[in-house]
Amino acid sequence: MASEIKFTQDTMKQFNVAKSFTVNKDRINAMNFSLDGETLISSSDDDSIVIYDCKEGEYVFISFTNKNIFLLFFCKNKTNII
């Protein structure tokens, strides 16, 4: 049986930042991890949609829209986004 972690303030203070992604230049509106946790997609108020490689800690794709995006989801195959 897996043990449970209770997220208290003391527990949260023990966490450290593992990766920092800085391509989005404004407030993040939406973000979603792929099912395998290796890829992250985000959208922000600067109208960018950015796909990050979480293992390497760098972005792999950036696109700009003329609208703010507030919901992003990876499909199961990680090549499609809705």
C-alpha positions, 0 to 999 in steps of 0.5 A: 500500500502506498503511503500518503503525504499530507501537504501542510505548510511545513511539508511545502517548505521542504520543496525546491524549484526543480525547473524554471520556464521563462519563455512566457513573458506575462501572466500564465492563463493555462497550463497542462502536462502530458500524461507522461509528465514529460511535456508542458504546454502553457498560454499567457497574456502575451498571447503565446502558446509554449510547449516545454520539454520538462526533462531538458528544461527548455521550450520546443515550440512557441506560437502566438495567437491574437486571443488569450487562451484559458484552457489547454489539454494534451490528447492521449497521443501528446501530438494533439492539443485541444 
